């Protein structure tokens, strides 16, 4: 799965999607995501299967179960197994819903 593929999966109505970080002044809700090779599978002295880690963060002013459900449905439809945590970022006054997954 490419970075463009991940962006397409995360592109749900009502949010903008940005790689790594959102530009200054971006209005919530928005999603940021990163992808990087992480736990590749090695065989015969080479990378046999590239395995990437994906981290996506939904930023909102409060817990937004509707947008969370839309993102989760999109991840499920793309057959990306994910885990989720959430936290409030006090300095920026935003609620962050964090999705993590491994993609092949």
WOTA-V339693 format. One line per field, one symbol per residue. ss: DSSP state (H for helix, E for strand, L for the rest). phi: phi as a letter, one per 40 degrees, with the letter a starting at -180 (. if undefined). psi: psi as a letter, one per 40 degrees, with the letter a starting at -180 (. if undefined). A space follows every 50 residues. Layout:
BEGIN
ss: ???
phi: ???
psi: ???
END
This chain:
BEGIN
ss: LLHHHHHHHHLLLLLEEEELLLLLLLLLLEEEEEEEELLLEEELLEEEEL LEEEEEEEEELLLLHHHHHHHHHHHHHLLLLEEEEEEEELLLLEEEEEEE EEEL
phi: .cccccdccccbdgbcbbcgaccdgccccabbabbacbbdcbafgaccac bbcbbbbcbacadbcccdccccccccccfbcbbbbaabccccfbcbbbbb abbb
psi: hidddddddegiheiihihdiiihehiiiihiiihihcgihiiffihdhh hihhhhhhhieihgdddddddddddddefhhiiiiiihhddefihhhhhi ihi.
END
